[in-house]
Amino acid sequence: MNKKDKNIEEELSETISQEDILENGNGEQEEVVNEENELTEEEQLREDLAKEKDKFLRLFAEFENYKRRTSKERMELFKTAGQEVIVSLLPVLDDFDRALKELSKSEDKEMFKGVELINGKLKETLKSKGLENVEAKAGDTFDAEIHEAITQIPAPSKKMKGKVIDVIEKGFRLGDRIIRHPKVVVGN
């Protein structure tokens, strides 16, 4: 081989190696592009996972709120389950009070004791179910949230202005709620 042939071979091998380099370069570029695509796919999957986690957490929180709310409503229902029955018995309590007032005037003390005993049992039974009197008496300051004013009359004295003059009907509370406001006469 002569020197010219050697130079051609060297040039040819350099050209081939440059083509290999270019191919490898292109191949590396493709790998880099593929890696970027894989990273973006991986990032996309992570984003999707984060979105699904967020949806799950929100749904779980909403369900917990629903359970808490229905539990609270159920407890409220149990507390006031007998409210309708108790409210319907309030006029009976009023009638007992009137009957006791009239029987105390009569001479028949045994009848008075019997009615008083029945009245006491009824009140104790209702008290055990959560019924309480709403205290209202003459001289108390009128409170619109507690009392129900049925009429206003001129106050007998300046001290009685804006105060309860008379209680016409007792008020009752069941638990924390007033189920019947005391009906009062207010001085103006």
Secondary structure, DSSP 8 states (H G I E B T S, - for coil): --HHHHHHHHHHHHHHHHHHHHHHHHHHHHHHHHHHHHHHHHHHHHHHHHHHHHHHHHHHHHHHHHHHHHHHHHHHHHHTTTHHHHHHHHHHHHHHHHHHHHHTTSS-HHHHHHHHHHHHHHHHHHHHTTEEEE---TT-B--TTT-EEEEEE--SSGGGTTBEEEEEE-EEEETTEEEE--EEEEE-
